[in-house]
Amino acid sequence: MNTPVIDFHSHLARWERHGVDDEPSRYLRIMDAAGIDQSLVNCIYYGDARRNNDITVDFVANNPDRFLAVAFVTPHYPNEAVSELERCFDDLSMKFLKIYPDYFGKPNDDPAYFPIYEFLNDRGLAVMAHPAYPFDDPDVILTKRYTALAERFPRVRWVLAHAAGTGSPDAVEAARAVPTVYLETCGSGGNHNGVKSAVDGAGADRVLFGTDMPLLDARHQIAKVTTANISDEAKQRVLGLNAIELLGLET
C-alpha cells in the first residue's frame, strides 16, 4: 500500500534495563522496517517542562525530515505553563500538546488544566492524553467527560491515547458523540478487533496510528492496522492521512 505513514505517538526515553532505547539510528532502523515515514515525538519524563521540550527539539533537529516535535507542559507549575506553550508553538514550531495527568494525580478535566486548554482553544490545537485514569471516580463516563470539555473548549481536538488499540467501548462512544475526539491505536494489550471497532464506531477519519516507541515495537503496532478487517481507504486514513489533515502537515 503506497500511503504516508505518520506515527502520532512516540516518546523520547531511555531505560536500558528494560530495553528502552531512543538512540536515533536504532529508532530510524525500526521506523524503516515498519514503513513509518515520520514520527511525532514527545518527552514527558522530567518535572521541568522546558527541559523536556528542549530535549525533543534537539532530537528532532538531527533528523527533521523523519521526526516532528510535540510539546509538553504540566499544571504543577501554572505560572509557567502558558509561557512555555507560547515558546513551544511560536518559537519551536511544535505540532500539538501531550499531557500526562497520571503525574499530576488529577484527571484531564480538572480545572487546573483549563488555562492550558484556553491557550489551545484560541489556536485550534490538539492535545493527547489517556482517556481515563486510575484515580478516576468509578462512575466516570467518558462521553460526559469529553462532551463537557468540548463544549467549554470547542476548538480543541482531543486525542485519546491507546483508545483505538483496545477498541474501548467507552472511548469509541465518546468519539462517536463528540466530533472533536480522536482515538489513537498504540498499546501493549488490546482485543482482537480493536482497530476495526474504533473505525466502525468513530469513523475512519477519527482514528490515528501510533506506536508508543521506544516503549513498544513499531512493527507490532503497525500490524494491528495493516491486518485489521477494514478497507484500504480506512487504513490509509488511519496510517497517516488523518494526522496530516489534523496537524496541517506537509509530507
N, C-alpha and C positions, 0 to 999 in steps of 0.2 A: 504494500500500500504506500503510495507516494503522497505523504502528507506531512506538514510541520508537526513536530513533537516537542511540546513545552512542558517541562516538569515544574508544576506550580508550587511544590512543597519540598524544599531541601534545606538542610542545615549545615552550618559550619561548626564542627565539633571534633574532638579527638580524645577518645577513651581507649587507649591501646589495649588494655587488659580485656576489653570486650570486643576487640577487633574493629572498633570505630575509628576511621582514619579519613580526614578530609584533605590529605595531600593532593595537590591539584592534578598531577599526572595520573594518579590512581583514579581520581574522580572522573577524569576525562576518558580513561580507558573503559570504565564501566558505562559511562554515558554512550560512548561509541558502540559498545557491544549491545546495548539496549536500543540503539537507534534514536537517542534523545538529542535534539538539536541545541536546546538551551535549557538551563536550569535557573530558577528563581531561588536564590539562597538567602537565608537569614541566620543571624547569630543571636541567641537569647540567653546565653549561659552565664552572663556576668550581671551583677547588680547595676552597674553603670551603663545606662543605655547608650551613651555616646561611645563608650569603648566597644560595645557590640557592633554599632553601626560603622565605626572606623575599621574594624576587622573585616566586615562584609565588603566595604568599598575597596579596601586594599586587595582582597581576594579577587574581586571582580575585575579590577584594573589589569591584572595579569592575563586575563583571557576574556576581554569584553565581548567577543563575538559568541561566547558559549555560556556566559553567566550574566545574570541580571540581579540587581541588589534589591532586597526587601528590608524595610525599616522595622525597628523595634523600639517601643517605649513602655514604661510601666507607671501606673498611678501611685507607686510607692513614693515618687518624687513629683507631686503635682505641679510644683512651681517650675519644673524643668521640662515637663512633657511637651508642652506646646512649642516652646522654643526649639526643642530638639526635632519635633516634627517639621517645623519651618526649615531647619537646616537640611533634614533628610530629603524633603521634596523640592525645596527651592535651590539648594546648592549641590546636593549629591545625586539628584535625578533617580531616586528610588521609586519603585513601581507600585507598591502597596504596603500595608502595615500588618505585621504579625504581633499578636499579643499572647500572653501566657498567664491567664488568671490563676492557674494552679500555684504559681509562686506567690500571688497576691492573697490567696485564701478567700477570695470573694468572686462570684460569677461575673461573666462579662456584661450582665445587665445591671450591675451595681452602679449607683450614681457616681462613684469615683471615676468611672470611665467616661462620663458624659462630656467633660471638656475635650477629651481626645476625639470623641465621635463628632463633636461640633466642628472641629477642625476638618475632619474627613468629610463631613456633610457639606461644608462650604465648598469643597473642591471636588466632590463627587468621587471619592476614593474608596477602595476596597480594604477590608480588614479580614484577616483569617484568625480563627481561634477554634478550640474544641467546642462542640455544641453544648456539652453538659460536663458537670464536674463532680468529684467525689463528695464535695461538701454541699451540693445542691439539696434543697428540700426534696424529700422523696416523692412529693406530689407535683413537682415541676413539670409543665407541659411545654415542649419546645415550640410548638406553634404559637402559644400565647407569648412566650419569651420574645420570639423574633417578630411577631406582629407588633408588639409594643415598641420594640426597638425601631422597626421600620416606620412606624407612624411618627415617632419622635425625630428620627433621622432619615428622611425618605430618600436622600441621595447617596447614602452609604450602601455599598454592596457587601453582603455578609457571606463569607466563605467558611463553611463548616468542615473543619479538617477531619479526615478519616471517615466522614459520614457516608460517602458513597461506597467505600470499600466493604462496609458491613451491611449496607442496604438497610440501615436502621429505620424501622417504620416511622418512628417519631420524627427523625430528621427529614425523611422523604416527605412526610406530611407537611412539615414546616416549609420546605421548599415549594411544595405544590400550592400552599396557601399564600406564600409571600414571594412576589416576583423578584425581589432583590436578594433572595437567598440562593446560594450555590452550594453544591456538595462536592467534596474532594475525595479521591479514591484510595489514598495510601493507607497501609495498616499491616500489622503483623498477623492479624486474625481477620475473620470475615466469613460470611456464609457463601454458599456455592454460587448464588445468583445475585450477589451484592451490587455489582455494577449494573446489571440488567434491571434490577429492581429500582435503582436510582434513576436510570434513564427512563424507564417506563412510568415511574411515578412523578418525577420532577420535570422531565423533558430533556432531550439530548443537548439542548442549548444551556443547561444549568448544571452540568457535571464537568469537573476539571480533573485532569490526570495529575497525580503527584506520587512521589516515591518515598519520602522521608529519608533520602540519602543524607549522610552515610550510615544512618542507623539501620536502614534496610537496604536490600539489594535491588537496584532499579530493574534488573532483568526479571525478577519475580513480579515486581509491581506492574510493569507494563503488560505482562502476560495476562493479568486479570482483565485488562481492557481488550487486548487483541484476540483473546479466546472467548470473550463474552458473546452471548447469543443476542447480539444487536446488529443493526445494519452497518455496512461500511461507512455510510454517511454519518451515522451516530458516532462511530469510532473516530472518524476524522475530527468531529466537533470536540469530543472528549479529549483526544490526544493533544490538540493544540489550537484549533480554530477558536474555541471558546475563550481561552486565555488571551489570544491575540486580540480578540474583539473587546474583552473585558478591560484589558490594560492599555489598549491602543498601541500594541507593539508593532514594530517594523521588523519583518523577518523575511 
